[in-house]
Amino acid sequence: MLLIYDDEDEYDQKLANGDYYSNQYFTENVQQTVHECDKSDDNINLIKVKNEYQHFVETMKWLDFEQGDLTAMMFATKQMSIQEGMRKYKDEGKESAMKEIMNLTGNDCFGEIDYDKISQNDKDKALPILMFMVLKRNGLLKTRGCANGSVQRLYTNKADVSSPTPDFYAFKFIAAVIAREGRDVATVDLPGFFLQTDQDEKILLKVTGAVALLLVESDPAKWRKHLKKERGKYVIYVLCKKAIYGTMNAALLAYKKLAKLFREWGFKMNPYDPCVWNKMVNGKQLTIIFHIDDLMMSHKNPNILTLYIRKLEKEYARRDPLTVMRGKVHEYLGMTVDFRVKLQVTFTQYDYLKKLFNGLPEDMKSGALKHTAAPEYLFKTTDDTCLLNEAKKEEFHNITAKSLWVSQRTRPDTQLAVGFCCTRVKEPTEHDWKKLKHLMRYLWTTRYLPLIIINDGKDTIIYIDGAHAVHNDCKGHSGLFVTQGKGAMINVSKKLGLVTNSSTETEIVSTGERLPKCTWFRYFRIAQGEPIKEDMLMQDNMSTMLLQKNGHFSVGKGSKHILIRYFFATDKIEKKEIRLIYCPTDKMIADYSTKPLQGAKFVEFRDLMLGINACDYEEYKRQYVAILKQYDLYENEEDLFG
């Protein structure tokens, strides 16, 4: 929730009077200017609040927070403007805010400009500087500033300034290769990633209110002469000299700088993921995958990693040091990535799940433990149950969003249930609330389960299945499971985009919609240096296999209408990229992602998907306890070993 302040003018005046600051501002005699506008203050404030909140939601993931922290911030913790942060935390709040101001000025982000030489048109296009404060999970108060680039959207094509991020399945594959080859690993956080990148166009920034006064306090001799008043508020206009986040081209500029360095060092980009770069060093592959400013580097020789970390230090550690983690266990992209067991990589989000449970409403914390992710009646909806009130509806939405994140990362066994809840967030009912509670009780029961992946270097096996007409609108549901030895390298559970006439057509459409992702994955692997051989496509419907193998030569009266694009598999079979193999229905693991299985079959497929063994459950529990204790989150776990 973004907080709105009605008394901002009064608060700014108190700041100027020295009620909250030292008296070095000397804001008397500040020139006041007036800009005539035919819009009312109410309309202006409404637009400002709406734009700032939208911008905040879209942009906070790029700021210097871990992904787990971000998700918690988005739905659980309280974000504060700089004003409220200093009200609440007094000297500590001001110190945090001033630290960010010094970070911006120390990186030469702001350039001086004569106020009288700025045209009114340039003032109108100036991007406001936003600053937010949050209390992180480690107890530190952190402030981050960004520009409100919503103004730029009026005259900037988003496609021209979009920056790439890595595909999560590419990351999982690379992690599995690291484990298979026994590579040494380092994760590196580049400090001030955007702020160390030069801006390539003229952009004007508008620093207002408390932030403007802090800027003056940071260097009175430089900034006091630029402090003015517009419509009763303090303002300083500055030139944007660095790729401050919020400017629409910031992420792309920072990416281009890093990519240029990699090219100069002899790396080659994987053409199927621009955030994956490789170089052969001493006959072994050095791989770097990066998500904005978070890098994971791997090579067989630890000294090679040290060499390239030092190269990064020369470029990015001129003011602040790199944050480097070496060893077998890493915190990366909001997950714990564990390479301690030979040949396998383990992914967990135990601390995230614990925080999710702690924030649940009381009625979801009690009740019978559940041993399946969804009830058997998951897809059944009814109109005769009451809609949730606004407060409960918002809670339903928030819990579903938090669950969605973990389902796409470390708990793919919950994708089916979470995906259904996502379709109900607009008008959830009490019936939907019970299904979400079922999911939460299941997650609590199995909170200790990890995702374990092994890439044995042999075959890539693809399971695709479809459930016919299971939704109320008669659309089917597709499931995809890809493994390279153990655990889900790729897992997708998704509603079909159209109504089909038969189970055979459902299977054809499911394969047509899911197989392109597998094709990308194949090309990505080959570009990483994996051997070229056929992938195995497992199917449990003989009629479907006949159509896929022969295309329209095998169509009959009931299948002539199927669009040619759903015969994507036929082309890949002819090119010997995939090989069709019949799989009995009771071995079709993708069936798990198409319908709410129950009992022993659910447990069997879930354990295959997560790459886990029942005999190791107690060890998973011990690891769960150890990680929670690291984060000081181990409490109320009496039923864990029960």
Beta strands, then each sheet from edge to edge (+ up, - down):
strand 1: 32-33
strand 2: 80-81
strand 3: 110-111
strand 4: 127-135
strand 5: 141-147
strand 6: 184-189
strand 7: 204-208
strand 8: 228-230
strand 9: 233-240
strand 10: 268-270
strand 11: 273-281
strand 12: 284-291
strand 13: 294-299
strand 14: 323-326
strand 15: 329-332
strand 16: 335-338
strand 17: 344-348
strand 18: 451-455
strand 19: 461-467
strand 20: 475-483
strand 21: 485-486
strand 22: 490-499
strand 23: 535-539
strand 24: 578-582
sheet 1: 1+ 8+ 9- 3+
sheet 2: 1+ 8+ 9- 7+ 4+ 2-
sheet 3: 1+ 8+ 9- 7+ 4+ 5-
sheet 4: 10+ 11- 12+ 13- 6+ 14-
sheet 5: 15+ 16- 17+ 18- 21+
sheet 6: 22+ 20- 19+ 23+ 24+
end
